[in-house]
Amino acid sequence: MEAVMLAAVAIGFYIAWNIGANDSANAMGTAIGAGLLSFRQATLTITIFVMLGAYLKGDKVMKTIGKGIVPPEYLSLELAIIALLAAGVWVTIATIKGLPVSTTQAIVGGVVGVGIAISAPIKWETLIKIGAAWIISPILAAIFGLILLKFYGKIVNRIKSLKRIEFLYKWLAVLGGSYMAFNFGANEVANATGPLVGAGFFDPKTAGMFGALSLALGALTFSYAVMYTVGRKITSLGPISAFSAQFSSAIAVSLANMFGLPVSSSQAIVGGVIGVGLASGRGIEKEVVREIAVGWVATPTTAIVISLAMFKIFQFVGLV
């Protein structure tokens, strides 16, 4: 049993590290792409606000992932490990390729996979709500991004002092990134810890702190490639467009947090970046967006398949 508990901690850390490596770009990729913050400044800000979000607001989404998809009485610690490991394998592959895929989709796919493997009653009503939120959140982020860019653009145009404009740019980037990082902690730390909460291994507060610290380490050590994709490859970002993309995606994720729905900050920030790209007239790199969209479709499906395969392997060697 001690080996299983150690494995649970290790896999939980692995997933949270992956989230930090892949999804930190959702909070700070646009600010780095616009040249407003250094990589070190961005990761420090992420660390602080992710911890606050996970501790203060993370319990709702943890309960949805840990108990809302598969009934908790069916979710053993061993099955939670399989679900987490399946999600982590796919997200690691995507991170190496520099693709901002959804860790949320990966872990939901992993949980569904183990549920199917043991013939547990899947709560399809909850899954439909989660799926709808996945579609709506990037659309809302794009709309909010377009509106915010127009609004803040008018405000900045009235400021004549270059020094004041530069000061405003810097703090807008910090504000937008901090707000996104807070919601990031409130929503996506659950991806690493929700199944362990559902299996009774962690209480939500302890899970939040463990997940947030692990996530921060992932952001610090392995997030630059995806930050570059989000911040520079989709469209050219200026300071106001960077802030508008950040803030619009944070609003979309914040709305999902209110309902305890695990949405993808990856999808939200890409939606926000597309919105400001269209609003500014700079256009978007359609090929990059197409590659990202393919990753979104492939992620939950791939995670289910990997989860089912891992269950068979674990079953064959007598671990479940």
ZIJOJO-V358578 format. One record per helix or strand of 3 or more residues. SS is the DSSP state (~ for helix, > for strand). FROM is the first residue (numbers start at 1). LEN is the number of residues. If there is no record, write none. Layout:
ss=SS from=FROM len=LEN
ss=SS from=FROM len=LEN
This chain:
ss=~ from=2 len=22
ss=~ from=25 len=9
ss=~ from=39 len=19
ss=~ from=59 len=9
ss=~ from=72 len=3
ss=~ from=77 len=20
ss=~ from=103 len=15
ss=~ from=124 len=34
ss=~ from=162 len=37
ss=~ from=204 len=19
ss=~ from=224 len=10
ss=~ from=239 len=20
ss=~ from=265 len=16
ss=~ from=286 len=31
